[in-house]
Amino acid sequence: MAGVLLDHVTRVHADGTVALAELSLAVADGEVLALTGPSGSGKTTTLRIVAGLETAYSGSVEIGGAAVDGLPARDRDVALISQEHSLYPYLTVEGNLRFPLEVRGVSREETDRRVLAESRVLRLSRFMGRLPRQLSAGHRQAVALGRATTRNPRVFLMDEPLSALDAAERSRVRAELRRYLRGLGATTLYATNDQAEAILLADRVAVLDGGRLRQVGTPAELLDRPVDRFVAGFFGLPAMHFVSAVVRESGGLGWFEVAGQRLRIPAGIPGPLRAWAGREVVLGLRPHQLAAPATAGFSGDARLSGVVRRVERLGTADLVFLGVGQLTLCARLDPRSAPASGAPLELAVDTAALQVFDPATDLAVWHGRDVTG
């Protein structure tokens, strides 16, 4: 395996659209790094440039510490796996697994050994004589993965490989893929729009927007310490709420004023917020940070009161939409305690998990986990 380095890579499409803008990203040897972002953010372009299928207008790409910008795709020793599978329809599962080894002149004995090993690991042994059309979508994807792994590439590039699967199959294959990648220790760039996949599979996640890297970090870092409103709003489900608030301070105590109500800041007002006293900020909070006071378990005594505007019943939980002045906030509550539409409701707020953003620049000002300032 080998690490991957993209250094100030820029790619512009023929119509002038910037696909990647000065992208710099390092993937460590053996690391699984997920690329996520809205459609058109540059995920697929990044993979294709690393694979050698597209050319960067500027910048460079290294694999294993060596520049590969001048190398054709066939000489880069990477495997690109996409949602289309790209299996040979006239070859059996065994034939598809053997093909990449045979065209590289690998001996029959070594080919037999590798194909047998991969078929066992990927649980394909009983399908070896079948054609791709006789397989489920999940098993076809497993064959595509096995065809890549039999030749031991230096880097795996995966472009939304599970997006064509139904929910149940996707969950099963995702778990299998996690186990497989961890066992293989494979350097992997994994492009996905599915945040659950990114969180489950990746060591770190890179968030792209309009061809630009917004932030890269562990899933926990992106959730707890987003660098700006875009990352905070894009990463994490259900989506974060953004509400206007004013920072207040008096007698060493601090609070946010929201729609005429107070949310106390734990442990006094932290250093980064003192400069904002009396000024407007944007608060970010997620539905799981709102709970019925009796079951909250949050520190402090912050509360928001309002009227229930509607309830969406999901079975295991209810999404309760609370009207607070002109605001509407969503809380995920136990269905046994969720009130009916039109009822008054008070919710406890986990102020230790709030995010605060500059309304002019959208950059993060303070993260609630940083209670010491």
N, C-alpha and C positions, 0 to 999 in steps of 0.2 A: 504494500500500500504506500501512498505518498500524500503529502499535504498539497493544498492548492492555494495559490496566491493570485488575486486579481489586483492590479495596481493602476488606479486611475483609468479604468476602462470606459471608453465612450463609444457608443454605437448610435448612428443616425439612420433612420429608414429613408428610402428613396423619396418619399413625399415630404421629407424634412422633419418628421416626428422624431424626437429624441427618445430612443429606446433605453439607453443607459447613459448616465451623466457622471463621469468621474467616479465610477464605482471602485472602491478599494475594500477588499474583503479577504480575510485569511481563514482557511479551513485547516485545522491541524491534522496531522497524520492519524487516521483512525477515528476522527470525529464525524458525527452525523450533524450536519447543519441544515436547518430548514429555511427555505426562502418563502416568504409569504407576503401578501399585499394584494390590492385590488387587481382585477383583470386589467392587463395592459401596463402593469407596474414594472415589468422587465424580468420576471422570473425565468420564463422560457428562453429569452434572449441570452441571459447569463449562462444557462446550461449549454446552449448551442455554441456560444463563443468558447467556452471551456472545451467542448467536444471538437471544435474545429470546423463546425458546420456553418458558422458565420464568422466574419472578420471584424475585429474592433477597428474603429477609425483612429483611435489613439489609445495609449496605455499598453500594458503587457499582461500576459498570463504565464504563470509558472506552475509546473507540476513536479513534485519531488525536488524542488530547488532549481530546476532548469527551465529556461524560457522555452515555450512551445509555440510561439506566435507564427513561426515559419513552417511548422510541421503540419502535414495533411492529417485529416481526421483518423485515417487508418493507422497512423504511426504514433498516436498519442496514448494508446493503451488505456482507453476509458470506455465505459459501457453506458450508453444512454437508453433508459427504459421509460417508455411513455404509456399513456392510457390506451393507445391503439394496439399494444402487444407486438405487432409486426412479426407474427409467427409465419413460417412457411406453411401454407394450408395443405400442401400435398405431402408433407412429411409428418410422420407420427411424432408423438411426444419424445420418444427416444431419438428419432432423427433430428428433431430440432435441437435437442441437447448436444448431440454429437457434432452437428454441422460446424460450429465455430472452431472446434478443435481440429477437425479433419482438414479444413481449408488452411489451417496454419501448420499442417504437417506433423501434428502431434502423433506419436506412435499409437497403434491400435490398443496396446496393453494399457498405456497411460490414459487414453480416451475412455476405455472401459472402466477403469478405476474411478476417474472423475465423475463420469455420468452416473455410475452406481451410487457414489457418495452423495451427489447432489439430489438424486431422486429419492434417497432415503430421508435426507434432511428436510426436503420440501414436501415429503409425503406424496410422491408422485408414482411410486413403484407400481401400483395397480393400474395406472393409466398409460403405461409406456407404449402400448400398441395402438392407442387411440389417436385420431386426427384432431386438430384444434377445434373443429366444428362440433365434435362430440363431447367437449368439455364445458364446464360452467365458466363464467367470466372469471371467477376467482382462481380456478385451476389454470386457465390460460395465462393469467398474470403470473402465477407461480412458475409456469414453464418459461415465460419471458425472463423472469429473474434467474432461473436456473441456467438458461442459455448464456446469460451474462456471467454468472459466477463460475461456471465450469472452466472458463479460460483465465480466471484470477486477474481481472483488470486492476490497474492501480487505483482507479477512482470510479465510483458509481455516480451517475447522474440520473435522477429520477424525476420525471416531469408529470406530476399528478397521476401516478400510476394506478390509483384506486378509484378515480372519480367516476368510472363507468359502472362500478359495482353498486348493487342495492345495499340498503342500510345494514342488513344482517350480515351479508357477505363481506361488506367493507369492514365491519367491526372484527370479524374473524380473521380476515387476511391482514389487517393492521396489527393485530396481536402477534400473528405469526411472523410478520415482517420485522417487528421490534425484536423478537427473540432471535431471528436469523441475523439481523445486522449486528446486534450486540455480540453474538457468538462469533461472527466473522471478523469483527474488528475492522470493518471496512470504512474507508474514507468516503463519505457520501454527501452530495448536495441534493437536497430533496425539496422540489418546488411543490407547493400545495396551497389551496385556498381554505383548506379545512384546518381550523385551529386545533381541534382535538388531535389530529394527526401530528401536527407540529409539536404539540406539547408532549405527546406520548413517545414519539420517535426520536426527537432531536435532543442533542446536548445543548445546543444554542439555536436561537432563531434570529434571522435577519429580516427586518420589515422594510420593504421597498415601496416607494410611491413615486409614480412618474419617472421611473428610471433612476431615482436617487435613494441612497441608503439612509433611512431615518434613524434606525437604531439596531444594534445587534447585542444579544445577551441571552442569558438563560430565560426560560419562560417565566420564572418567578421575578426576575429583574424587570422584564417588560410589563408584568402585571402590577408590581409594587412601585416601580420607579421609572415610568415612561418619561422620555425626554420632552415630549410635547403632546398637544391635544390629539394630533393625528394618531400617534401610536396608542395613546390611551383609549381613543374611541374605536380604533380598528381591532386591537388585540384584546381579547377577553370577551366571554359570553356569559350572560346576556350583555349587551352593549352598555357602556358607561353613560350615565346622565351628566350633562353639563348645565350648571345653574349659576346665575349671577349672585354674588354675595359681597358684603362689605366687611372688611377686617376691623374689629373693634378691640380696644385695649383700655383697661382701667384697673388701677390698684394691683398691677402685676398679673391680672387675669386677662385672658384673651378669648374672643369668640367670633364666630361668623354670624352675620345678620342675614338671614334668608327669608324673604317674603314677610318681614316683620317679626320673625321668630329667631331665637338664638340657638346656635350650636356651639357649645363650649369646646375650646381647644384644650386637650389634655396637657398637664404639666406646664401650664402657663403658656405665654406666647413665645414661640421659638424665634431665634435670631433672624432667619430669612424672612419672617413675616412682619417683624417690627417696622420695617420700612414701608409696609403696605397699610399700616394702621390708618383708618379713615378713608381708605381707597377701595375701589371695586376690584374684585378678582373673579375668576371663573373656578367654581368648585366642580370636581369630578367625583362621583360616587356611583357604585355599582349596586344592582338590586340586592345582592347578598349582604350588603352593608346596612340594609334596612330590615328591622325585625320587630315583632310584637314585643313590647317592653318586658312582659312576663317571661319570655323565652330567650331574650337577646343575649345575655351574658357579656355584653360589651362593658368596657370600663367607662366611668363618667356617667353623666346624666343627661346627655343631649337627646332632645326629642323634637319631632316635627308633627304637628297636628293638621288634619285636613279632613276632606270628605272623599269617600270611595267613589270614583267615577265609573269604574267597571272592573270586573273580575274575569280572568281567563283561567278556566279549570283544566289542568294538565294531568290530573290523576294523582301523581306523586307529590305535586305542589300546585299552588295557585299563584298566578301572577295578579297582584292587586295594584291597580293604578290609582294613586292617591292625588287628589287635587289639593295643592298647597298654594293658595292665592291663584296666580295665573299659571303656576307650574303644574306639571303632571309628572309624578315620580312613580317608578315601578318597583314593587317589592315582591320578593319570592317568599311566600308564606306557607306554613303547614296548612293543608286543606281543612283540617279539623278546627282551625282557629280563624280562618279567613272570613271576614264579614261580607255582608251583602252590599250591592251597589246602593249608594245614597247614604250609607251609614257613616257616622263620624269615626275617625280612627286616629290613634296616636302611635307613631313608630319611633323606636329607638334607633339612633344613628351611630354607627361605629366610626367615630371621628378619628380614631387612630389609624384608619385606612383611607382617609380622604386624600385627594390630590388637588393641588392648587396651581392654576395656570395664569400667566399674564394675559389679560384680554387683548392686548395690542399685538403681541408677538406669538401667542399660543405656546410659548415655551414654559416648561415646568418651573414653578417658583419654589414649591415645597411639597414633600411627600409625607403623609401622615405617619408612616412608620419611623420617620426621622424625628421622633418626639423631642430629642435633646437639642434639635436645631441644627 
